[in-house]
Amino acid sequence: MVSTGEVFQWMDLRRPTCQPTGDPHQWIGAMSTLGYFDYLGSSPLDPRVRDVMVAAWDHPGNSGAQDHAFGWRAAAAVEAARRKVAEALGAEAEEITFTSGATEANNLLMLGAARAAPEGRRRILVSSIEHKSVLSPAQVLAGQGYDLAYVATDATGRVDPDALRAHLDPSVAVVSIMAVNNEIGVIQNVEALSAVVTASGAFFHVDATQAPNAMAVDLHAWGCDGASFSAHKLYGPGGIGAAYVSEAAPWRPLPLLSGGGQEEGLRAGTVPHVLCSGFATACELLQSQGAEDRAHAEHLRAKVLAVLQGRFPDLQVTAARAPRHPGCLHVRLPGVDAADLLLRLQPTVAAAIGSACTSGQIGTSHVLRSLGWDDPAAGEALRLSVGRFTTDADVAVLDHALSALWADAA
């Protein structure tokens, strides 16, 4: 039998770029049997969502055009979608602003809320494991004279409410802590954190991008002031998302874009009624089968773990004792260069490594650094995520692909 160490003796050292060289079409054309394990990166579009969007595309119209029936119909579609999204997320329709996705929503709620804060509130608090679309606007604010501080997590990636409370005072403008981490899948106690922040008078923002597939979302029960969502993370289309602003928020964020006054002045630009309809349908489907989806994902995650443990007996599951996204499996494979492993699994298996790719270069994930991982450990990290459309056949694809590597090394 070939050992793990023997298999990886012939693997190259870490490559300086995230993608192989050569014609990308040679990879794309071979993806018909792809085992997709990157649901946290982007979920597949549900066919039922596609059907709704195709039908909507047959009815042209600018939702901002109020001079004719085509515009009225498009506007009605947008408002119907807003109501459906709000209902699925435990909010009121008036609290939902459509955006191009969670990155825009995060920027709007971070920058907009900070700039609208009362005089004297000039501090920004973010957890150390936030998505870059939260960290970057936080750093922009720091460059504009705001005081930026990072709230540490425990070893599993969770923020302790008492530790957060120690950072809070009347000078804090915005606090941002994500509901579910996009790399390791750890779930925060949002309600407890919200209670702490609300008591301080600051604006509490939650990046909830990964939350809908991890738990039932009830924004009013959470008690946050703002939250961000993206449709392509919940089986909807890319290019559409939402910013939630609670009617009970201590203040309303300032807009980042100026234009025609759409979305009650908070987000200028034509609202795409087709994408909104797709987003709404995806949310409706989560309402009806979200619990079933989560149970299915947890079941398939266990099967994926069993396959990996069969090949990597020293495997370590990240944050195994913390509440986690049921479809997220983040592991460390001691002695294995995860980037090289994943490259050798192309074009058969889609997953993610523990090193972040920015501008084509590989660097250690700030999330893993925050958990205390050094560079070698982070280089051994692999994230596989499953969801609604993952089947036993996908798990078999992964098993077969790994078996092929062992056979080649024998």
C-alpha positions in Angstrom: 0.0 0.0 0.0 1.3 3.5 -0.9 1.5 5.9 2.1 0.4 9.5 2.1 4.0 10.6 2.4 5.0 8.6 -0.6 2.2 10.0 -2.7 3.2 13.5 -2.0 7.0 13.1 -2.3 6.6 13.6 -6.1 4.4 16.7 -5.7 5.8 20.0 -6.6 6.4 22.8 -4.1 3.8 25.6 -3.8 3.2 27.4 -7.0 3.4 31.2 -7.1 0.0 31.6 -8.9 -3.5 30.4 -8.2 -4.1 29.0 -11.7 -2.1 26.7 -14.0 -0.5 28.2 -17.1 -1.7 27.5 -20.6 -5.0 27.8 -22.4 -7.8 27.9 -19.8 -10.2 26.3 -22.3 -8.5 23.0 -22.0 -9.7 22.9 -18.4 -13.1 24.3 -19.0 -13.9 21.9 -21.7 -13.2 18.9 -19.4 -15.7 19.9 -16.7 -18.6 17.7 -17.7 -17.8 15.3 -14.8 -16.8 17.9 -12.3 -17.2 17.0 -8.7 -18.3 20.4 -7.3 -17.3 21.0 -3.7 -17.2 24.8 -3.6 -20.7 25.7 -2.6 -19.4 28.3 -0.2 -17.7 29.9 -3.1 -20.8 30.0 -5.2 -23.8 27.7 -5.2 -25.2 26.3 -8.4 -28.2 28.1 -9.9 -31.4 26.2 -9.0 -33.2 25.2 -12.3 -36.5 26.5 -10.8 -34.8 29.9 -10.3 -33.6 29.8 -13.9 -37.1 29.1 -15.2 -38.5 32.1 -13.3 -35.7 34.4 -14.7 -36.1 33.1 -18.3 -39.8 33.9 -18.1 -39.1 37.4 -16.6 -36.6 38.1 -19.4 -39.5 37.8 -21.9 -41.0 41.0 -20.4 -38.7 43.9 -20.9 -39.0 47.0 -18.8 -37.1 49.5 -16.6 -38.5 49.4 -13.1 -37.8 53.1 -12.8 -39.8 54.0 -15.9 -43.2 55.1 -14.7 -44.6 56.4 -18.0 -45.8 53.1 -19.5 -47.1 49.6 -18.6 -43.8 47.9 -19.2 -42.1 50.0 -16.5 -45.1 49.5 -14.2 -44.8 45.7 -14.6 -41.0 45.7 -14.0 -41.5 47.9 -10.9 -44.2 45.5 -9.6 -41.9 42.6 -10.1 -39.2 44.3 -8.1 -41.6 45.1 -5.2 -43.0 41.6 -5.2 -39.4 40.2 -5.0 -38.6 42.6 -2.2 -41.5 41.3 -0.2 -40.5 37.7 -0.8 -36.9 38.3 0.2 -37.9 40.2 3.3 -40.3 37.4 4.4 -37.7 34.7 3.9 -35.2 36.7 6.0 -37.5 37.8 8.8 -37.6 41.4 7.8 -40.0 44.0 6.4 -40.0 44.9 2.8 -39.1 48.5 3.6 -35.9 47.3 5.2 -34.5 45.6 2.1 -32.4 47.4 -0.4 -31.3 45.6 -3.5 -27.6 45.8 -4.4 -25.3 44.1 -6.8 -24.2 41.6 -4.2 -22.9 41.2 -0.7 -19.6 43.1 -1.4 -21.6 46.2 -2.3 -23.9 45.7 0.6 -20.9 45.3 3.0 -19.4 48.5 1.7 -22.7 50.4 1.8 -23.4 49.4 5.4 -19.8 49.8 6.7 -18.9 53.1 5.0 -22.5 54.5 4.9 -23.2 53.8 8.6 -19.8 55.1 9.8 -20.2 58.4 7.8 -23.7 58.9 9.1 -22.8 58.3 12.8 -23.3 61.0 15.3 -20.4 63.3 16.1 -18.0 61.7 18.6 -18.5 58.2 17.3 -15.3 57.6 15.3 -14.3 54.1 16.2 -14.8 51.0 14.0 -14.7 47.4 15.4 -14.5 44.3 13.2 -13.7 40.7 14.0 -10.3 39.5 12.9 -11.8 36.8 10.5 -14.1 39.0 8.5 -14.4 38.8 4.7 -12.2 41.1 2.7 -15.3 43.1 1.6 -15.7 44.1 5.3 -12.0 44.5 6.1 -11.3 46.7 3.1 -13.9 49.3 3.8 -12.9 49.3 7.4 -9.3 50.1 6.3 -10.7 52.8 4.1 -12.3 54.4 7.1 -9.1 54.1 9.0 -7.4 56.0 6.2 -10.0 58.7 6.6 -9.3 59.2 10.3 -11.4 56.7 12.0 -9.9 54.5 14.8 -10.0 50.9 13.6 -9.7 48.0 16.1 -9.9 44.2 15.6 -11.8 41.9 17.9 -10.0 38.6 18.4 -11.8 35.3 18.3 -11.2 32.1 20.3 -9.3 29.2 18.8 -12.4 28.0 16.9 -13.1 31.4 15.4 -16.0 32.5 17.6 -16.3 36.0 19.2 -17.0 36.0 22.9 -19.8 38.5 23.8 -18.0 39.5 27.0 -14.7 40.1 25.0 -16.7 42.3 22.6 -18.3 44.2 25.4 -14.8 45.2 26.7 -14.1 47.0 23.4 -17.3 49.0 23.4 -17.8 52.6 24.6 -19.7 55.7 23.3 -17.0 56.4 20.7 -17.8 53.3 18.7 -19.7 54.0 15.4 -19.9 50.6 13.7 -19.3 47.0 14.8 -19.2 44.3 12.1 -19.1 40.6 12.8 -20.0 37.9 10.2 -22.7 35.4 11.0 -21.0 32.4 9.3 -17.3 32.4 8.3 -16.8 31.8 4.6 -13.6 29.7 5.1 -14.0 27.6 8.2 -17.8 27.7 8.4 -18.0 28.7 12.1 -21.3 30.2 13.2 -21.5 33.1 15.6 -24.0 33.7 18.4 -25.5 36.7 16.5 -28.3 37.4 18.9 -25.9 37.6 21.9 -23.5 39.8 20.1 -26.3 42.0 18.9 -27.6 42.5 22.4 -24.1 43.7 23.5 -23.6 46.1 20.7 -27.2 47.5 20.9 -26.7 48.3 24.5 -23.7 50.5 23.5 -25.6 52.5 21.0 -23.4 51.6 18.1 -24.6 50.4 14.6 -24.2 46.6 14.4 -23.6 45.1 11.0 -23.6 41.4 10.2 -22.2 40.0 7.0 -24.8 37.2 6.6 -23.7 36.1 3.1 -23.2 32.4 4.2 -26.0 32.3 6.7 -29.1 31.3 4.7 -27.7 27.9 3.9 -26.4 27.4 7.4 -29.4 28.3 9.5 -32.9 29.7 9.5 -32.4 33.5 9.3 -34.6 35.8 11.3 -33.2 39.3 11.1 -35.7 40.8 13.6 -34.8 38.1 16.1 -31.1 38.6 15.5 -31.5 42.3 16.5 -28.8 43.6 14.2 -29.0 47.0 12.5 -27.7 46.0 9.1 -27.0 42.7 7.2 -25.6 41.7 3.8 -26.7 39.0 1.5 -25.8 37.7 -2.0 -28.2 35.6 -4.1 -25.5 33.4 -5.7 -24.7 31.9 -2.3 -28.2 30.5 -2.0 -28.9 29.0 -5.4 -29.8 32.3 -7.0 -28.2 34.4 -9.8 -24.9 36.3 -9.5 -25.1 40.1 -9.7 -27.8 40.6 -7.1 -27.9 40.9 -3.3 -29.4 42.9 -0.5 -28.6 45.3 2.2 -30.9 45.0 5.2 -31.3 48.2 7.3 -33.5 47.8 10.4 -36.2 50.3 11.0 -34.9 50.2 14.6 -31.3 51.1 13.7 -29.8 54.0 15.6 -29.3 55.8 12.3 -29.6 55.2 8.6 -26.5 54.8 6.5 -25.6 57.4 3.9 -25.6 56.2 0.2 -22.4 55.6 -1.6 -23.9 56.2 -5.1 -25.7 59.2 -6.4 -28.2 59.1 -9.3 -31.9 58.6 -9.9 -32.9 58.1 -6.2 -33.8 54.5 -6.6 -34.1 52.2 -3.5 -35.4 55.1 -1.4 -32.3 57.1 -2.1 -30.0 54.5 -0.5 -28.7 52.9 -3.7 -28.9 54.6 -7.1 -29.1 52.7 -10.3 -31.7 50.7 -12.3 -32.9 47.8 -10.3 -32.8 44.6 -12.4 -36.2 43.1 -12.1 -35.1 39.8 -13.6 -32.3 39.2 -11.1 -34.6 40.4 -8.3 -37.2 37.8 -9.3 -34.5 35.1 -9.3 -33.3 36.2 -5.9 -36.8 36.1 -4.5 -37.5 32.6 -5.9 -34.2 31.3 -4.4 -35.4 32.7 -1.0 -38.8 31.1 -1.3 -37.1 27.8 -2.0 -35.0 28.2 1.1 -38.1 28.8 3.1 -39.8 25.6 1.9 -36.8 23.3 1.9 -34.0 25.0 3.9 -34.2 22.5 6.8 -34.1 19.6 4.3 -31.1 21.2 2.5 -29.2 21.5 5.8 -29.8 17.9 6.8 -28.8 16.8 3.3 -25.6 18.8 3.4 -24.6 17.6 6.8 -25.1 14.0 5.7 -23.0 14.5 2.5 -20.4 16.3 4.5 -19.9 13.3 6.7 -19.4 11.1 3.6 -16.8 13.5 2.2 -15.0 13.4 5.5 -15.0 9.6 5.5 -13.4 9.6 2.0 -10.7 12.0 3.1 -10.0 10.2 6.3 -9.5 7.0 4.3 -6.7 8.7 2.4 -5.4 11.0 5.0 -5.5 9.3 8.4 -3.8 12.3 10.2 -6.5 14.7 8.9 -7.7 17.3 11.4 -11.1 19.0 11.2 -11.0 22.7 11.8 -13.2 24.0 14.7 -14.7 20.6 15.0 -16.4 21.4 18.4 -17.9 24.7 17.3 -21.2 25.3 15.6 -20.5 25.1 11.9 -22.1 25.5 8.6 -23.6 22.0 7.8 -22.2 22.0 4.3 -18.7 23.2 5.2 -15.8 20.9 5.8 -12.5 22.7 6.5 -9.6 20.4 7.2 -5.8 20.3 7.7 -3.9 17.6 5.9 -0.6 17.4 7.8 2.4 16.9 5.5 0.3 17.7 2.3 0.7 20.7 0.1 -3.0 21.4 -0.4 -2.5 23.8 -3.3 -0.6 21.2 -5.2 -3.1 18.5 -4.3 -6.0 20.5 -5.6 -4.2 21.4 -8.8 -3.6 17.7 -9.4 -7.3 17.0 -8.9 -8.2 19.4 -11.8 -10.4 19.4 -13.7 -12.3 16.8 -11.7 -12.7 18.3 -8.3 -13.6 21.9 -7.3 -12.6 22.9 -3.7 -10.7 25.7 -2.0 -7.3 25.9 -0.3 -6.4 27.7 2.9 -4.3 30.2 1.2 -6.1 33.3 -0.2 -5.6 34.2 -3.9 -5.4 37.9 -4.4 -4.3 39.4 -7.8 -3.0 36.0 -8.9 -0.7 35.5 -5.9 -1.0 33.1 -3.0 -0.8 34.2 0.6 -1.7 32.8 3.9 -5.4 33.2 4.8 -5.9 36.0 7.4 -8.6 33.8 8.9 -6.2 31.0 9.6 -3.6 33.5 10.9 -6.1 34.8 13.3 -6.7 31.3 14.6 -2.9 31.0 15.3 -2.0 28.9 12.3 1.5 29.4 10.8 2.3 29.5 7.1 3.1 25.8 6.8 -0.1 24.7 8.6 -2.2 27.1 6.4 -0.6 25.5 3.3 -2.1 22.2 4.4 -5.7 23.5 4.6 -8.4 22.4 2.3 -12.1 23.5 2.3 -14.8 21.3 0.6 -18.4 22.5 0.8 -21.5 20.7 -0.3 -25.1 21.6 -0.7 -28.5 21.0 -2.3 -27.3 19.3 -5.4 -24.4 17.3 -4.0 -25.0 13.5 -4.4 -23.3 10.3 -3.7 -22.0 10.4 -7.2 -20.0 13.5 -6.5 -18.5 11.9 -3.4 -17.6 8.9 -5.7 -15.9 11.3 -8.1 -13.8 12.7 -5.2 -12.9 9.2 -4.1 -12.0 8.1 -7.6 -9.8 11.1 -8.2 -7.9 10.5 -5.0 -7.5 6.8 -5.9 -6.1 7.8 -9.2 -3.4 9.9 -7.5 -2.4 6.9 -5.4 -2.4 4.6 -8.4 -0.1 7.0 -10.3 2.3 7.1 -7.4 2.4 3.3 -6.9 
